[in-house]
Amino acid sequence: MSVVKIPPVLRQAAGGEREIEVPGGTVSEVLEKLYELHPQVRAQLLTPHGELHRFVNVYVNDEDVRLLAWLETEVDDADTVLILPAMAGGAP
């Protein structure tokens, strides 16, 4: 199973977990299983149309999946999937 690293901003939706082992052969399959385990994560990552928000970055072993095969990027048992919602705001 791949390890999905959960950033602090998503931990409450993921039951406080920092890392979750999730099965799947592609990023899409891993994310779907993550949503099954923690439905609140789905609400934070997906648009109402079921697409990943444009501000959500996903990496497999530090490689941006937008530069690979996007959500069809293959993952192996030893891989780490990192979800990073972009942060904005702050003082001018």
C-alpha positions in Angstrom: 0.0 0.0 0.0 1.1 3.5 -0.7 1.5 6.0 2.1 -0.5 9.2 1.8 0.9 12.1 3.7 -1.8 14.3 5.1 -0.9 18.0 5.5 -2.0 19.8 8.7 -4.8 21.7 6.9 -6.5 18.3 6.0 -5.8 16.4 9.2 -9.1 17.1 11.0 -11.0 15.8 7.9 -8.7 12.7 8.0 -9.4 11.9 11.6 -6.2 13.5 12.8 -4.0 11.2 10.8 -0.6 12.4 9.5 -0.1 9.4 7.2 -2.5 6.8 5.9 -1.7 3.6 4.1 -4.0 3.3 1.1 -4.1 0.7 -1.7 -4.3 1.6 -5.4 -2.4 1.4 -8.6 -2.8 5.0 -9.7 -3.1 8.3 -7.9 -6.8 8.4 -8.8 -7.4 5.0 -7.2 -5.4 6.0 -4.1 -7.5 9.2 -3.7 -10.8 7.4 -4.2 -9.8 4.9 -1.4 -8.8 7.9 0.8 -12.2 9.5 0.2 -13.9 6.2 1.1 -11.9 6.1 4.4 -12.4 9.8 5.1 -15.3 11.4 3.2 -14.6 14.8 4.6 -11.4 14.9 2.7 -13.4 14.6 -0.6 -15.3 17.7 0.2 -12.1 19.7 0.8 -10.3 18.5 -2.3 -13.0 18.2 -5.0 -15.1 20.7 -6.9 -18.9 20.2 -6.9 -18.3 18.5 -10.3 -16.0 15.9 -8.8 -12.8 17.3 -10.2 -9.7 18.0 -8.1 -9.6 21.8 -7.2 -7.0 23.6 -9.2 -5.3 24.8 -6.0 -4.6 21.2 -4.9 -1.1 19.9 -5.7 -0.4 16.1 -5.7 3.1 14.6 -5.6 4.3 11.0 -5.9 7.7 10.7 -4.4 8.3 14.4 -4.7 7.3 14.4 -8.4 4.4 16.7 -9.3 1.8 14.5 -11.0 0.8 17.4 -13.3 4.2 16.8 -15.0 3.6 13.0 -15.1 0.3 11.3 -16.1 -1.8 13.5 -13.8 -4.3 11.3 -11.8 -3.4 8.3 -13.9 0.2 8.4 -12.6 1.1 4.9 -11.4 1.9 4.3 -7.8 3.6 1.3 -6.2 3.5 0.0 -2.6 6.7 1.8 -1.7 5.5 5.1 -3.0 4.5 8.2 -1.0 1.7 10.4 -2.2 1.6 13.9 -0.8 -1.4 16.2 -1.1 -0.7 19.9 -0.8 -3.6 22.4 -1.0 -2.1 25.7 -1.9 -2.2 28.3 0.8 -2.9 32.0 0.1 -3.4 35.2 2.1 -1.5 36.8 4.9 -0.5 40.3 5.6 0.4 42.7 2.8 
